[in-house]
Structures are given as structure tokens and as C-alpha cells.
């Protein structure tokens, strides 16, 4: 297991970390995002999208469940499972059958359904640390370790 712990002093720093991940994102990659409300999960995801070459607004998919972006170097699926009540909703939303197979996936609030995600993934936990953020990235396999930003 490969681990990076980084500090972001601003939203721009958090986006830059996401961009570094996005620049190396590959088809079938899974990025699991966690952190308390307002920690910066969507800000990080916006950086990932920029790293993939996706232009335009990348909002939180809280109410849509999944936003799909086809225009990047790799298609990106951005999901938010915060409002889901059971694992059955992952199935009915089409997430469970598609994740890790088509495009690259970013899932906000992933810990709500721990154990339901592919074994190969990059887990990103964003914690509030004073005015900044502590970003802990854990790659579960060698392929996802290649996504970790270089210090």
C-alpha cells in the first residue's frame, strides 16, 4: 500500500493536487473521496477534471448522483453517494455495475458504502486542519499508486 499525506493551504492547492491526479488518471481508475461536509471533495474533483482536460463547471453531483464527462482525455464519472440509503441504490443508479469498467470514477462520500468498491482504487480523505486541509491518499494497488502526486 502506498500512502501520501499532503497539506493544502488553499482551495487552489487542493485543486492542484487533484489536477496532478487527473493528469495520470487512466481508464478504469477509481478514486474514492471522503471528508466531512465542506472539506473540499468537490474542489479536489474539479482539479481532477482539469487534469483530464475537461473544461467548464464541475459541480457537486449530490442531487444528480452521477455526472458524466466525455470530453476529457479519459471519460470521467463523478458520483456522490451521500444521499443514498442502501447498497441497493448503488445498483439501481448503475454505479456498482459500471465502476472500474468504463471511464475513470470519482466517488464522493465513498466510506458510506465501504467494501462495495473495486479492490483497486485510490482513497483520498480530506481533513480540515486549521485554515487548510490535510489530504491523505492511499493507493491499494500499483496501478493506482501511479496516481499519487509526487512531492
N, C-alpha and C positions, 0 to 999 in steps of 0.2 A: 504494500500500500504506500502510495506517495502522498505527502502532505505539504501544503504551503500555507503559511499564516502570514497575511499581509495587512497593512494598515492603510486605510483611505481617509485622508483629511477632509475630503470634499466629495460632492456628487460627481465632479469631473474626474477625480481619481478613481471612483467606483466604476464609472463608465469606461475609463481607460483599461482597467482590469478586465472588464467584460469584453472590450474590443480585442485585447490580447488573446482571450479565449476564442472569440469569434474568428479571428484570423487563422486559427488552426482547427476549427470545427470541421468535422467530417460527416459524411452520410452515415446515419445510424447512431451518431453520438447522442448521449442522454446526459443532460445537466439538470441536477435536482437542486432547487433553490429553497433555502429556508432562512428564517429570521423573523423577528417579531414585526408587527404591523409598523410600517414606516421605516424599516431598516434599510431598504434600498434594493429589494429583489428586482423590481421593475426597472430601476435605474441601471442595474447590472445587466439585465436582459437587453436594454436599449443599446448598451455598449457592445454586447454580443452581436446584435443585429447590424450595427455599424461595421463591425469587423467582418461580417459576411457580405457587406456591400448593399445592405437593404437601406434604401433611402426613405425618408418620411417618418411619420409618427409611429411609435411602437407603444401603444397604451397597455395598461394592465388588462388582461383578459378575464377579470373577475366575473363579469356577468355573461360574457360570450363563451366562457370555458376554454375555448381554443381559438387563437388567431393563427392563420396560416399565411406565410410569406413565401412566395415562389421566386421572387426576383433576385435573390442573393446567389452567391457562389454555390451554396448548398441551400435547398429549401429549409425554412425554419418553421417549426410548430411551437407555439408559445402557449402553454396551458396554465391554468390556475385552478387548483382543486380545493381551495378554501371553503367554498360553499357546498361541496359535495358531502353527503351524509354517510354514504356506504361505498364499499368497493364495487358494488353492482353499478354505480353511476359511472365508474371508470369504463366499464364495459359498454354501457348504453351510450356514452359520449364518443365511443370509438377510440379512446385513448389506449386502453390496455392492449388491443389487438394491433395497433399501429406503431406504438412507441418502440424505438430501436430498430425499426424496419424501414421506415421511409422518412427521409429528411433528417434533420437534427432537431432534437426535442429539448425544450427548456420547460421545467415544471415548477411553478411556484407553490409553496406550502406542501412540498413533497412528503414531509415527515408525517402528515396526516394519514398516509397510507404506506407506511414503512413496510418493506417486504413485498410490495406489489410491483416494484420496478425491476428492470433488467439488472442482472448481476454486474454487467459492465456499465459504469457511469462515473460522472464527476459530481460529487456532492459539494455544494457551496453553501456555507452557513455564514450569514452576515449578522454580526452583533453590533449593537450600539455601544461605543466606547467614548464617553465624554461627548465632544463635538464631532468626532469622527466615527469610523467604522472599523471593526476587526473582521477580516474576511478569511475564513478557514476553508480551504479547498482540499478535498480528499479524493484521489483517483483510485478506483477499485481495481483497475487493470492497467496494463502497459499502454494500451491504445489511448485511454483517457488521460493517462499521465502526460502524454504529449500535449495536452491542452493547457497544462499548468503554466501560468506566466513565469517567465524567467526573471530572477531577481536582478 
